[in-house]
Amino acid sequence: MATSNLTVRVDEGIKKEFDNFCENVGLNATSAVNMFIRTVVRTRALPFIVTDTVAEQDNRIVMAKMKDAILSMREQSVTNGNSDMTMDEINAVIAKYRQEKHAVNA
């Protein structure tokens, strides 16, 4: 099989780290890059997830807001005196409220 050269520019420090990694796992840089290329060709996909940093930041913001909302609900349940209620107890209170509301509206 004929071979072809591929030249890639990379930060010198990153290259040294990559070479050290490859050596530690018994490879050289050429073998590692060939493994990467063959994996991409075989699977028709990159062997890692590529994400948009803006999307990641948006996700972190959403997660932080969700965490704040959960903490706020916990604080409110302590204030209301129902922080130790089980889901069955909460559902029973809701069912009772709905029955009472229905009886008033009937």
C-alpha positions as CSV (number, residue, x, y, z in Angstrom):
1,M,0.0,0.0,0.0
2,A,1.4,3.4,-1.0
3,T,1.7,5.9,1.8
4,S,1.4,9.7,1.9
5,N,2.8,12.3,4.3
6,L,0.6,14.5,6.4
7,T,2.1,17.6,8.0
8,V,0.3,19.1,10.9
9,R,1.3,22.2,12.9
10,V,0.8,21.9,16.6
11,D,2.0,23.8,19.7
12,E,5.5,22.6,20.7
13,G,4.5,21.9,24.3
14,I,1.4,19.9,23.3
15,K,3.6,17.9,20.9
16,K,6.0,17.0,23.6
17,E,3.1,15.9,25.9
18,F,1.6,13.9,23.1
19,D,4.9,12.2,22.3
20,N,5.3,11.4,26.0
21,F,1.8,9.9,26.2
22,C,2.4,7.9,23.1
23,E,5.7,6.5,24.5
24,N,4.0,5.6,27.8
25,V,1.4,3.5,26.0
26,G,3.9,1.9,23.6
27,L,3.2,4.0,20.5
28,N,4.8,6.7,18.5
29,A,3.1,9.8,17.2
30,T,2.7,8.4,13.7
31,S,1.0,5.2,14.9
32,A,-1.3,7.2,17.1
33,V,-2.3,9.5,14.3
34,N,-2.8,6.6,12.0
35,M,-5.1,5.0,14.6
36,F,-7.1,8.2,14.8
37,I,-7.4,8.5,11.0
38,R,-8.4,4.8,10.6
39,T,-11.0,5.1,13.4
40,V,-12.5,8.2,11.7
41,V,-12.7,6.5,8.3
42,R,-14.0,3.2,9.7
43,T,-16.8,4.8,11.9
44,R,-17.4,7.9,9.8
45,A,-17.3,9.9,13.0
46,L,-14.8,11.6,15.3
47,P,-13.9,9.3,18.2
48,F,-14.8,12.0,20.7
49,I,-17.6,14.5,21.2
50,V,-17.2,17.9,19.7
51,T,-19.2,20.6,21.5
52,D,-19.9,24.2,21.1
53,T,-18.4,26.1,24.0
54,V,-21.3,28.6,23.9
55,A,-23.7,25.6,24.2
56,E,-21.6,24.3,27.1
57,Q,-21.8,27.7,28.8
58,D,-25.5,27.9,28.3
59,N,-25.9,24.5,29.7
60,R,-23.9,25.5,32.8
61,I,-26.1,28.5,33.2
62,V,-29.3,26.4,33.0
63,M,-27.9,23.9,35.5
64,A,-27.0,26.6,37.9
65,K,-30.5,28.1,37.7
66,M,-32.0,24.6,38.2
67,K,-29.8,24.1,41.3
68,D,-30.9,27.5,42.6
69,A,-34.5,26.7,42.1
70,I,-34.2,23.3,43.9
71,L,-32.4,24.9,46.8
72,S,-35.2,27.6,46.9
73,M,-37.9,24.9,47.0
74,R,-36.0,23.1,49.8
75,E,-35.9,26.3,51.8
76,Q,-39.6,26.9,51.2
77,S,-40.5,23.4,52.3
78,V,-38.5,23.9,55.6
79,T,-40.4,27.2,56.1
80,N,-43.7,25.5,55.4
81,G,-42.9,22.7,57.8
82,N,-43.2,19.9,55.3
83,S,-39.5,19.2,54.4
84,D,-39.7,15.7,55.8
85,M,-42.8,14.6,53.9
86,T,-42.6,11.6,51.6
87,M,-43.9,11.7,48.0
88,D,-46.9,9.6,49.0
89,E,-47.7,12.1,51.8
90,I,-47.3,15.0,49.3
91,N,-49.6,13.3,46.8
92,A,-52.2,12.6,49.5
93,V,-52.2,16.3,50.4
94,I,-52.7,17.2,46.7
95,A,-55.5,14.7,46.3
96,K,-57.2,16.0,49.4
97,Y,-57.0,19.6,48.1
98,R,-58.4,18.6,44.8
99,Q,-61.3,16.7,46.4
100,E,-62.1,19.7,48.6
101,K,-61.8,22.1,45.6
102,H,-64.1,19.8,43.5
103,A,-66.7,19.6,46.3
104,V,-66.8,23.4,46.6
105,N,-67.2,23.8,42.8
106,A,-69.9,21.1,42.6
